[in-house]
Amino acid sequence: MLKLFIVYLLIWVVSLIGFWSFLSGIEPNSYIVLFFLISNPVVIIILSIISSVKVSTKRSFLFIVLLGFFYMLLGYLTFDLLNMIIYGQLVFPSIMTWVIGLMLALFGFSIGKIIKHFKKDI
């Protein structure tokens, strides 16, 4: 499970670096589509599937919570932080973003459990 978390952490760091490094060169809408709507959700689902197939259920649930937390933190350390810098007002992380990340991870976890169930039957 540690390897899966390191893989997600690397992709997460690349997402952060991509936002802050190329902020002036790309539109924020492109970043939202590329990282928030495509790459991060797909990676969360894939890693959740792998986690649920290969790791125990208890450890998988911890992984699911962490994936949801880091999905929320990605939004907080990009757009929310930029808004705090520009407007000088403190913004708290959105619980709904964590719930979205959690739902993505639970979706992948469910798919993985279904795969594991059918794999046993074969």
N, C-alpha and C positions, 0 to 999 in steps of 0.2 A: 504494500500500500504506500510505503514511503516513496517508491519509485514513481508511482502514479501522481502523488502529490508534487513531487519535484518537477515532473513533466508539466503539470498545470501551472506551477509557480513560474517556470521559465516562460511559458506562453503569456502568463499574466504580466510578468515584468516587461516582456517585449511590447505588450499592449500599452503599458504605462509609458515606456520610453518612446514608443511611436507617437503617442499623443503629445508629449511635451517636446519632443525633438522636431517634429514636423508640423507644429501647430500653425505656423504662418503659411505653410505651403499647401495644406489640405483644408478642405471645408469640414467643419464639424459634422455635417450630415454624412459625409463619406466615412468618417471615423465611426459614427454611430452604426451605420449599416455594416461596415466591415468587421468591427470588433464586438459591438454589443448585440447585434442581431444575427451575425453569421458565425464568426470564428469561436468566440467564447461559449455561446450556447452549444454549438456542435461538439466542442472539446469537452464540455461538462457532461453532455449526454454520453459520449463515447467512453470517457473515463469512468463514469458511473456504471455503465454496462460491464466494463472490464472488472471493476471493483466488486460488483455483486456476483460475478461468476467465479472470481478467484479468491476472494477474501471472505472471512466470516461476516455474518450479518451485523454483529455489534460494531465491528471496526468499520464496516461499510457505512453505517449510520453516522459515525463520527466524520467520515470522509464527506458524506453528503452535506452535513452542517458546515464543514469547512469550505466546500465548494460554493455553497450559498453565501457564506460570509465574504469570501474573496470576490465573488461577483458583485456584491454590494460595495465592497471596498474599492473596486475598480472604478465604478461610477463616482464614488466619493472623492477619490484621488485624482480624478480628471476634471469633469465638468463642475462638480460642486466646489472643488478647490479653486478652479479658475474663477468661478463666480465670487467666492470669498475674497480672492485677491483683487478682483476688479471693483467690487462694491464694498469691501471692507466689513461685511456682516458675516457672522458665524452661521453656518448651515450644518444641521445634524444629518448623519446618514439616514437614508430612506429605508425604513423597514420593508416597504413593498419591494424594493430592489432585492433585498435578501430573500423575500418570499419567492420572487421570480427565479432567482438562482437555485433556491431550494426545490422548487417545483421542477425545474429542468433536471436537477440531479435525481429527484425521485422518479421522474419519468424514465431516465436511463437505468436507474436501479430496478424498476419494475420490468423493463425489457430484459435486463440481464437475468432476473429471477425466472422469467418465462423461458428464456434460452436455456438456463441451467436445468429447469424442470424437464424440458423436452430432451435435453442431452442425456439425462438419466434414463428416460424411457426408451431411448434407442439402443 
